[in-house]
């Protein structure tokens, strides 16, 4: 009888779990119900999900359009103020209206569109050739260690070398021809594109490469389906820098290499203004060079970069 009481007491004491244990069980412990675990997983999924909502048109104008417009207005106001105060003589520092009139004169002559097109077409063709050369070169340098040890420092040195330094050599090699201009563009853009791709490949988690090997993505298939997609953010950065370097190299080549056979580009227009001491034309050509460079960046590279980063969850979804 006593033993029965003892056993019953022991059963009573050990049968009921402590309150804290019961609470832990009901709050999603390993002993919790499946519904609790499903709720926890759903909450974690919700935290990882970016909800894309459409921003009102007014807010879009306020956030995206108004800041650059205000910046341009401020620059023009300061420029006009410097003109009024005559910080420099008017023939050295013309006002914004004088520059506008100089560009309007070129427009009425029917030459301005041809000048811009000559430079843009040269820049686009030179950049396309740089892309075709720099991409495989970057892949080889990134994946083949002996090649990287031999060529990597040379690419970095070429990237830091001003493109204008190649113009005299290119003129001696090819004379006053399109080959001279494209040579300077290639030497300016290829190192940047290759180094950007190398940097992108270096940032790929090794797990991605091993997973690609497991599923049979090796050789060119691995490059297409694993290596290039994973390295895309760094590659896009290299493309942006490559375009900037190719545009600068093109302007340097056009500024120095002048010939009737080459036609007139923005660089030649800039040099014409210098020769005739036409400062409004000089500033107008500089403005056009700046506008084209910014326009290509905003219309081509910025949307591609946003799409790539968004697809990897590095920025919020489109709004």
C-alpha positions as CSV (number, residue, x, y, z in Angstrom):
1,X,0.0,0.0,0.0
2,X,2.8,2.3,0.8
3,X,4.6,1.4,-2.3
4,X,1.5,2.0,-4.3
5,X,1.2,5.5,-2.7
6,X,4.8,6.2,-3.5
7,X,4.4,5.1,-7.1
8,X,1.2,7.1,-7.5
9,X,3.0,10.1,-6.0
10,X,5.9,9.7,-8.4
11,X,3.5,9.3,-11.3
12,X,1.6,12.4,-10.2
13,X,4.8,14.4,-9.9
14,X,6.3,13.3,-13.3
15,X,3.1,13.1,-15.3
16,X,2.4,16.8,-15.6
17,X,5.0,18.7,-17.5
18,X,6.3,22.0,-16.1
19,X,4.3,25.1,-17.2
20,X,7.3,26.4,-19.1
21,X,7.7,23.2,-21.1
22,X,4.1,23.3,-22.1
23,X,4.4,26.9,-23.1
24,X,7.4,26.2,-25.2
25,X,5.6,23.3,-26.8
26,X,2.7,25.5,-27.8
27,X,5.0,28.3,-29.1
28,X,6.6,26.3,-31.9
29,X,9.1,24.0,-30.2
30,X,10.0,20.7,-32.0
31,X,7.0,19.2,-30.1
32,X,4.6,22.0,-31.4
33,X,1.8,21.4,-33.9
34,X,2.4,21.4,-37.6
35,X,0.3,24.5,-37.9
36,X,2.7,26.4,-35.6
37,X,5.6,25.4,-37.8
38,X,3.8,26.4,-41.0
39,X,3.0,29.8,-39.5
40,X,6.6,30.3,-38.6
41,X,7.8,29.4,-42.1
42,X,5.1,31.7,-43.6
43,X,6.3,34.5,-41.5
44,X,9.9,34.0,-42.5
45,X,8.9,33.9,-46.2
46,X,7.0,37.1,-45.7
47,X,10.1,38.8,-44.3
48,X,12.1,37.7,-47.4
49,X,9.4,38.9,-49.9
50,X,9.7,42.4,-51.4
51,X,6.3,43.8,-52.2
52,X,6.4,45.8,-55.4
53,X,4.0,48.7,-55.4
54,X,3.6,51.3,-58.1
55,X,4.8,54.8,-57.1
56,X,2.5,57.6,-58.1
57,X,3.6,59.7,-61.1
58,X,3.9,62.8,-58.9
59,X,6.2,61.0,-56.5
60,X,8.3,59.6,-59.4
61,X,8.8,63.1,-60.7
62,X,9.7,64.4,-57.3
63,X,12.2,61.7,-56.6
64,X,13.8,61.1,-60.1
65,X,13.2,64.1,-62.3
66,X,13.2,67.1,-59.9
67,X,16.7,66.6,-58.3
68,X,18.7,66.6,-61.6
69,X,16.6,69.5,-63.0
70,X,17.3,71.5,-59.8
71,X,21.0,70.7,-60.1
72,X,21.1,71.9,-63.8
73,X,19.2,75.1,-62.8
74,X,21.7,75.9,-60.0
75,X,24.7,75.3,-62.3
76,X,23.1,77.6,-65.0
77,X,22.3,80.3,-62.4
78,X,25.9,80.2,-61.0
79,X,27.2,80.3,-64.6
80,X,25.1,83.3,-65.4
81,X,26.1,85.0,-62.2
82,X,29.8,84.6,-63.1
83,X,29.0,86.0,-66.5
84,X,27.2,89.1,-65.0
85,X,30.0,89.7,-62.5
86,X,32.5,89.3,-65.3
87,X,34.8,87.1,-63.4
88,X,36.5,86.5,-66.8
89,X,36.1,88.6,-69.9
90,X,33.0,87.7,-71.9
91,X,35.1,86.4,-74.8
92,X,36.7,83.9,-72.4
93,X,33.6,83.1,-70.4
94,X,30.4,83.5,-72.4
95,X,27.0,83.2,-70.8
96,X,24.6,80.3,-71.2
97,X,22.6,82.2,-73.8
98,X,25.7,82.7,-75.9
99,X,26.5,79.0,-75.9
100,X,22.9,78.2,-76.8
101,X,23.1,80.6,-79.7
102,X,26.3,79.0,-80.9
103,X,24.6,75.5,-80.9
104,X,21.6,77.0,-82.6
105,X,23.8,78.3,-85.4
106,X,25.2,74.8,-85.9
107,X,21.7,73.5,-85.9
108,X,20.6,75.9,-88.6
109,X,23.6,75.0,-90.7
110,X,22.4,71.4,-90.6
111,X,25.7,70.1,-89.2
112,X,25.1,69.4,-85.6
113,X,23.2,66.1,-86.0
114,X,25.9,64.8,-88.4
115,X,28.6,65.7,-85.9
116,X,26.9,64.0,-83.0
117,X,26.1,60.9,-85.1
118,X,29.8,60.6,-86.3
119,X,31.0,60.5,-82.7
120,X,28.2,58.2,-81.4
121,X,28.5,55.7,-84.2
122,X,32.3,55.6,-83.7
123,X,31.9,55.2,-80.0
124,X,29.3,52.4,-80.4
125,X,31.3,50.5,-82.9
126,X,34.5,50.8,-80.9
127,X,32.7,49.8,-77.7
128,X,31.2,46.7,-79.5
129,X,34.7,45.7,-80.7
130,X,36.1,46.2,-77.2
131,X,33.3,44.1,-75.7
132,X,34.0,41.3,-78.2
133,X,37.7,41.4,-77.2
134,X,37.5,42.2,-73.5
135,X,34.9,39.6,-72.5
136,X,36.9,36.4,-73.5
137,X,40.1,38.1,-72.4
138,X,38.6,38.7,-68.9
139,X,37.3,35.1,-68.7
140,X,40.7,33.7,-69.6
141,X,42.5,36.0,-67.1
142,X,40.0,35.1,-64.4
143,X,40.1,31.3,-64.8
144,X,43.7,30.6,-66.0
145,X,46.2,31.3,-63.2
146,X,49.4,31.5,-65.3
147,X,47.7,33.9,-67.7
148,X,46.5,36.0,-64.8
149,X,49.9,36.2,-63.3
150,X,51.3,37.3,-66.7
151,X,48.7,39.6,-68.0
152,X,46.7,40.8,-65.0
153,X,49.2,43.5,-64.0
154,X,49.5,44.6,-67.6
155,X,45.7,45.1,-67.8
156,X,45.7,47.1,-64.6
157,X,48.5,49.3,-66.0
158,X,46.8,49.8,-69.3
159,X,43.6,50.8,-67.5
160,X,45.4,53.5,-65.6
161,X,47.2,54.8,-68.7
162,X,45.5,57.9,-70.2
163,X,44.0,57.1,-73.6
164,X,45.4,60.3,-75.1
165,X,48.9,58.8,-74.7
166,X,48.1,56.3,-77.4
167,X,47.1,58.9,-80.0
168,X,50.6,59.8,-81.3
169,X,51.6,56.1,-81.6
170,X,48.3,55.2,-83.4
171,X,48.8,58.1,-85.9
172,X,52.3,56.8,-86.7
173,X,51.0,53.2,-87.1
174,X,47.9,53.9,-89.1
175,X,48.1,57.6,-90.2
176,X,45.1,59.9,-90.1
177,X,42.4,57.2,-90.6
178,X,39.5,55.5,-88.8
179,X,41.9,52.8,-87.7
180,X,43.8,55.3,-85.5
181,X,40.6,56.3,-83.7
182,X,39.4,52.7,-83.2
183,X,42.8,51.7,-81.9
184,X,42.7,54.4,-79.3
185,X,39.2,53.4,-78.3
186,X,40.1,49.7,-78.0
187,X,43.1,50.4,-75.9
188,X,41.0,52.6,-73.6
189,X,38.0,50.3,-73.2
190,X,39.3,46.6,-73.3
191,X,41.3,46.7,-70.1
192,X,38.3,48.1,-68.1
193,X,35.9,45.5,-69.5
194,X,38.3,42.7,-68.8
195,X,39.2,43.8,-65.3
196,X,35.5,44.3,-64.5
197,X,34.7,40.7,-65.5
198,X,37.7,39.4,-63.6
199,X,36.4,41.3,-60.5
200,X,33.0,39.8,-61.0
201,X,34.3,36.2,-61.3
202,X,36.4,36.7,-58.2
203,X,33.3,37.5,-56.2
204,X,31.4,34.3,-57.3
205,X,30.8,32.0,-54.2
206,X,32.7,28.7,-54.8
207,X,29.5,26.8,-54.1
208,X,28.0,28.1,-57.3
209,X,30.9,26.8,-59.3
210,X,30.8,23.4,-57.6
211,X,27.1,23.1,-58.1
212,X,27.6,23.9,-61.8
213,X,30.1,21.1,-62.1
214,X,27.8,18.6,-60.3
215,X,25.0,19.3,-62.9
216,X,27.4,19.0,-65.8
217,X,27.8,22.7,-66.6
218,X,31.5,22.7,-67.5
219,X,33.5,24.3,-70.3
220,X,31.6,26.7,-72.5
221,X,28.3,25.6,-71.0
222,X,29.5,26.4,-67.5
223,X,30.7,29.8,-68.8
224,X,27.3,30.6,-70.3
225,X,25.0,29.2,-67.6
226,X,27.1,29.7,-64.4
227,X,30.1,31.9,-64.7
228,X,28.8,34.8,-66.7
229,X,25.4,35.0,-64.9
230,X,27.0,34.9,-61.5
231,X,29.6,37.5,-62.4
232,X,27.1,39.8,-64.1
233,X,27.0,42.6,-61.4
234,X,30.8,43.1,-61.7
235,X,30.7,42.6,-65.4
236,X,28.1,45.4,-65.8
237,X,30.2,47.7,-63.7
238,X,33.2,46.9,-66.0
239,X,31.0,47.7,-69.1
240,X,30.0,51.1,-67.6
241,X,33.6,51.9,-67.0
242,X,34.6,50.6,-70.4
243,X,32.1,52.9,-72.1
244,X,33.3,55.9,-70.1
245,X,36.9,55.1,-71.1
246,X,36.0,54.5,-74.7
247,X,34.1,57.8,-74.9
248,X,37.0,59.7,-73.4
249,X,39.5,57.9,-75.7
250,X,37.3,58.8,-78.7
251,X,37.2,62.4,-77.8
252,X,41.0,62.5,-77.4
253,X,41.5,60.8,-80.7
254,X,39.1,63.1,-82.6
255,X,40.7,66.1,-80.9
256,X,44.2,65.3,-82.2
257,X,43.6,63.2,-85.3
258,X,42.1,65.7,-87.8
259,X,41.6,65.0,-91.5
260,X,38.9,65.7,-94.1
261,X,38.6,62.0,-94.7
262,X,37.6,61.4,-91.0
263,X,34.7,63.7,-91.1
264,X,33.7,66.0,-88.2
265,X,32.9,64.6,-84.8
266,X,32.5,66.3,-81.5
267,X,36.2,66.3,-80.8
268,X,36.9,68.0,-84.2
269,X,34.1,70.5,-83.4
270,X,35.8,71.3,-80.1
271,X,39.1,71.8,-81.8
272,X,37.5,74.0,-84.4
273,X,36.2,76.3,-81.7
274,X,39.7,76.5,-80.1
275,X,41.4,77.3,-83.4
276,X,38.9,80.2,-84.1
277,X,38.9,81.3,-80.5
278,X,35.2,80.7,-80.5
279,X,34.6,80.1,-76.8
280,X,30.8,79.7,-77.1
281,X,31.4,76.9,-79.6
282,X,34.0,75.4,-77.4
283,X,31.6,75.3,-74.4
284,X,28.8,74.1,-76.7
285,X,30.9,71.2,-77.9
286,X,31.8,70.3,-74.3
287,X,28.1,70.4,-73.4
288,X,27.2,68.0,-76.2
289,X,30.0,65.6,-75.2
290,X,28.6,65.7,-71.6
291,X,25.0,65.2,-72.7
292,X,25.8,62.3,-74.9
293,X,27.9,60.5,-72.2
294,X,25.2,61.0,-69.6
295,X,22.4,60.0,-72.0
296,X,24.1,56.7,-72.9
297,X,24.6,56.0,-69.2
298,X,21.0,56.7,-68.3
299,X,19.3,55.1,-71.3
300,X,21.5,52.0,-71.8
301,X,23.6,51.0,-68.8
302,X,21.4,52.2,-65.8
303,X,18.4,50.1,-66.8
304,X,20.5,47.0,-67.5
305,X,22.2,47.4,-64.1
306,X,18.9,47.8,-62.3
307,X,17.5,44.7,-63.9
308,X,20.5,42.6,-63.0
309,X,20.7,43.8,-59.4
310,X,16.9,43.4,-59.0
311,X,17.0,39.8,-60.4
312,X,19.5,39.0,-57.6
313,X,17.5,40.6,-54.9
314,X,20.1,43.4,-54.3
315,X,17.6,46.1,-54.8
316,X,13.8,46.3,-54.3
317,X,11.5,45.4,-57.1
318,X,10.3,47.8,-59.7
319,X,7.9,50.4,-58.5
